[in-house]
Amino acid sequence: MNFKGIRTYLAIWSLMVVLQATQATAQQNATAPAQTPQIPRVERDGQHDFDFEIGSWKIHLKRRLKPLTGSNTWVEFDGTSVTRKVWDGRANLEEFETDGPTGHIEGLTLRLYNPQTQQWSLYWANSKDGTMGGPPNIGEFKNGRGEFYCQDTFNGRAILIRYVWSDITPNSAHFEQSFSDDGGKTWEVNWITDQTRVQ
């Protein structure tokens, strides 16, 4: 091959390298995701989520007599509750008292807010035992609905417990407690309270 032929060959080879590099860059740009501006994450402050509960309430309670047995027998109670703010709303204490055909229920709920996890821990105690019952239910509110969970035992069986607060208005609220003995696949409601604010 003479000098002119070598020069032509090198020119063609250089052109091919440039074209391949250009094509590869175009393909990368076509498949690369579009860059989106980073939006700073705003931490949600839930320490006032239970402020709606502060005050005095009339309570109507429906309670399933024999949970997780297939029974659908319920009893109903009427009573009152009073909730007081503690630590500027980062905690509160509810005193609960109802009466029905199967007796008297008197209890306390202590609710504590953890600013690091932005979750609440809910502890229940009743006057018959005089102790805080089991581990706390832990959770948070999203879109006006609060869900709180724990693992406990019931009649010697390991279960999950779920609390749900919903339908919250300035003068009313709805609460349900449910048990699950299949790892949360299904839930059986066993305690329902509807409350109306005492003006």
C-alpha positions in Angstrom: 0.0 0.0 0.0 1.5 3.4 -1.0 1.6 6.4 1.3 -1.5 7.9 -0.2 -3.5 4.7 0.4 -2.3 4.6 4.1 -3.3 8.2 4.6 -6.8 7.5 3.1 -7.1 4.4 5.3 -6.2 6.3 8.5 -8.6 9.1 7.6 -11.5 6.6 7.2 -10.6 4.7 10.4 -10.5 8.0 12.4 -13.9 9.0 11.0 -15.4 5.6 12.0 -14.0 6.0 15.6 -15.6 9.5 15.9 -18.9 8.3 14.5 -19.0 5.3 16.9 -18.3 7.6 19.9 -20.9 10.1 18.8 -23.5 7.3 18.4 -22.7 5.8 21.8 -23.1 9.2 23.5 -26.4 9.7 21.8 -27.7 6.3 22.9 -26.6 7.0 26.5 -28.4 10.3 26.5 -31.6 8.7 25.1 -31.7 6.0 27.8 -30.5 8.1 30.7 -33.4 9.2 33.0 -34.2 12.9 33.1 -32.6 14.7 36.0 -35.2 15.9 38.4 -34.6 18.6 41.0 -34.1 17.3 44.5 -36.9 18.4 46.8 -35.9 18.6 50.4 -37.9 16.1 52.6 -40.0 17.8 55.2 -40.2 15.9 58.5 -43.8 15.6 59.7 -44.4 16.7 63.2 -47.1 14.5 64.7 -46.9 15.6 68.3 -50.3 17.2 68.1 -52.1 14.3 66.4 -54.1 13.5 69.5 -55.0 17.1 70.4 -58.6 16.3 69.1 -58.9 13.9 72.0 -58.4 16.6 74.7 -61.6 17.2 76.7 -64.6 15.4 77.9 -66.6 12.8 75.9 -69.7 10.6 76.0 -68.7 7.1 75.0 -70.8 4.3 73.4 -68.9 1.0 73.5 -69.6 -2.2 71.7 -67.5 -5.2 72.9 -67.3 -8.7 71.4 -67.7 -11.1 74.3 -65.5 -14.0 73.1 -62.9 -12.8 70.5 -61.3 -15.3 68.1 -63.8 -18.1 68.9 -66.2 -17.6 66.0 -68.7 -16.0 68.4 -70.6 -12.9 67.2 -72.1 -12.0 70.6 -71.7 -8.3 71.5 -72.5 -6.3 74.6 -72.9 -2.5 74.7 -71.8 0.0 77.3 -72.3 3.7 77.8 -70.1 6.0 79.8 -67.6 8.9 79.7 -64.0 9.7 79.1 -61.8 12.6 80.0 -58.4 13.3 78.3 -55.8 15.7 79.6 -52.8 17.1 77.7 -49.4 16.4 79.1 -46.0 17.8 77.9 -47.7 20.4 75.7 -49.4 17.7 73.7 -46.5 15.2 73.3 -48.4 13.0 75.7 -51.9 12.7 77.1 -53.8 10.7 79.7 -57.3 9.4 79.2 -59.6 8.2 82.0 -62.3 5.9 80.7 -65.4 4.6 82.5 -68.4 2.7 81.1 -71.3 0.5 82.4 -73.2 -2.2 80.7 -75.1 -5.5 81.2 -71.9 -7.4 81.9 -70.4 -4.9 84.4 -68.3 -1.9 84.8 -65.1 -1.0 82.8 -62.7 1.6 84.2 -59.4 2.2 82.5 -56.6 4.5 81.5 -54.8 5.2 78.3 -51.4 6.8 78.3 -50.2 8.1 74.9 -46.6 9.1 74.4 -45.1 10.8 71.3 -41.5 10.0 70.2 -40.2 13.0 68.2 -37.3 10.9 66.8 -39.5 8.2 65.2 -42.5 10.5 64.9 -44.7 7.7 66.3 -47.0 7.3 69.2 -46.9 4.6 71.9 -50.3 3.8 73.4 -50.5 2.0 76.8 -53.8 0.6 78.3 -54.5 -0.2 81.9 -57.7 -1.3 83.6 -58.7 -0.9 87.2 -59.2 -4.7 87.7 -55.6 -5.5 87.1 -54.0 -2.2 88.3 -51.1 -2.7 85.8 -50.3 -1.5 82.3 -51.5 -4.4 80.0 -48.9 -5.8 77.6 -46.6 -3.9 75.2 -47.7 -0.6 73.8 -49.4 -0.3 70.4 -47.1 1.8 68.3 -48.0 3.8 65.1 -48.9 7.1 63.6 -51.5 9.1 61.7 -51.7 9.4 58.0 -54.4 11.4 56.1 -56.5 11.7 59.3 -56.4 7.9 60.1 -54.3 6.6 63.0 -53.1 2.9 63.0 -51.2 1.4 65.9 -49.9 -2.2 66.2 -48.3 -4.6 68.8 -47.7 -8.3 69.3 -49.2 -9.8 72.4 -50.8 -13.0 73.7 -54.5 -13.8 74.1 -55.6 -16.9 76.0 -52.1 -18.2 75.6 -51.9 -17.6 71.8 -49.6 -15.2 70.0 -51.7 -12.5 68.3 -51.3 -9.1 66.7 -53.4 -6.2 68.0 -54.4 -3.2 65.9 -55.9 0.1 67.0 -57.5 2.3 64.4 -58.7 5.9 65.0 -60.9 7.3 62.2 -63.8 9.6 61.3 -62.3 12.3 63.4 -64.2 15.7 63.7 -64.0 18.4 66.3 -66.9 16.8 68.1 -66.7 13.1 67.4 -64.3 10.2 66.8 -64.4 6.5 66.1 -62.1 3.8 67.5 -61.7 0.1 66.8 -59.5 -2.6 68.3 -58.9 -5.8 66.3 -57.1 -9.1 66.8 -55.3 -11.2 64.3 -54.1 -14.8 64.9 -52.8 -15.4 61.4 -50.0 -12.8 61.2 -52.2 -9.9 60.0 -53.8 -11.7 57.0 -57.3 -11.2 58.6 -58.5 -9.1 61.5 -61.5 -9.5 63.8 -62.9 -6.4 65.4 -63.7 -6.8 69.1 -64.0 -3.3 70.6 -65.7 -0.3 69.0 -66.2 3.1 70.6 -68.0 6.1 69.2 -67.5 9.2 71.2 -69.3 12.6 71.2 -67.8 15.7 72.8 -69.4 17.1 75.9 -69.7 20.8 75.3 
